[in-house]
Amino acid sequence: QVQLVESGGGLVQAGDSLRLSCAASGRTFSSYAVGWFRQAPGKERDFQAAISWTGGSTYYADSVKGRFTVSRDNAKNTVYLQMNSLKPEDTAVYYCAAVNMGAGLGLGREFAYDYWGQGTQVTVSS
């Protein structure tokens, strides 16, 4: 079992940056791939970024390429999502999710993941 807790959300202005954290407890986190998804009000939850369990591969939605960076620190059992040049349309609840030894383009799908955090709100004002 893996427990995930997101943090780092908040209210920022357009153009600002935020770094979200996904802290894990439980089993060996270094063997888990982690994805970031977001859900805006009235919309479906969408994939944003993911990092393979080795950390050697990262994946991004087209809408965030060049602005968001996913990374991991296995010593701290934490995965980060650095978000730069934020836009009002980035406003959403952001979730992290984990799957054991995950890799590949399948990480862009919700059903690939076994564990989810509770989410953290990001609000970007114009």
N, C-alpha and C positions, 0 to 999 in steps of 0.2 A: 504494500500500500504506500502511496505517495501523497503527501498533503502539499498543496501549492497555495502560496499567499502572495498576491500582487500588492505593490505599493508604488508610490511616486506620482500618482495622478494629481490633478489639481486644475486650477483656473489660470490660464495664461492668455497672452495676446497673440494675435497672428504674427508669425515670424519668430516667435520664441522657441525655446527648446525645452524638452522634458526627458528625463530618463526613468523609465519604468523598471521595476525589479520584480522578479518572480523567484521567491525563496521557497526551497523545497525541504521537506523533512520526510523521514521514513527510509525507504530503501536507498541503495546506492544511486545517487542522482547522476553520476557521470555516465551511466549506461542508458540514460533517457534522452530522447530527442524532445525538444520543446518548441511549441508554436505559440504565436501571438495572434489573437483574433480580436475583432471589435464589433460592437453592435450599437448602432445609432438608434434613437427612438423611432419606432415604427418600421424598422428595417431588419433584415436578416443578419445573423452574425457572419462576418466575412473574415477570411484569412488575410493576415498582414505580413507575417514573417515567420521563419522557422530556422532552427539550427539543428543539425544532425547530432546524434549521440556522441560522435567523435569530435564534433566541433569543426570538422573539416569542410563542411558544406553548409551554405546558407541559402535561403530561398525568400523571395519577396514578391508581394503583389505589385503589379505595374504602377499602381497609384502611389506607392511609397518608395520605389526604387530611387536611390540617390538622396533620400531624405531620412530614412530610417535605417538603423544598423542594429542587428541582433548579435549578441555575444554571450559567452558563458564563462563563469569562474567556478570550476568544479570544487576548488578548495573551499569556497564559500557556499556551495550548493545553490548557486544563484545564476539566473539568466537575466540579461538586461535587454531592454529595447530603448535605444537612443533615438529620440525623435527630434529632428531639426526642421526649421522652416515650417512650423506648424501652421495649418490653415483651419478656418472655421469648419470646414467639412471633415476634419479629423476628430471633431467632437463625437465622443462615444464612450461606452464602457469597454475597457480593454481587459481581455482575459488571456491568461496563459494556460497551456495544456501540455501534458507530457505523455509519451509513449515509450515503452522499453525498446531500446536499440532501433529507434526509428531513423529512417533516411529516405531520401528520394522525393520525387514530386508528389507522392501521396501525402506528404506532410501538409499539403495545402487543403486537405479535406478534414472536416470536423470529425468524421467517423474514424479517422486514423488514431485518435487519441483516447486514452483510457482515464486520464485524470484531468480535472479542471479546477482552477481557482475560482474565487468568488467575484473577481473583477475589481477594477479601479476606474473611477470616473475621470475622464479627461475632457475639459471644456476649453475651447479656443474661441476667444472673442475677436470680433473684427475691429 
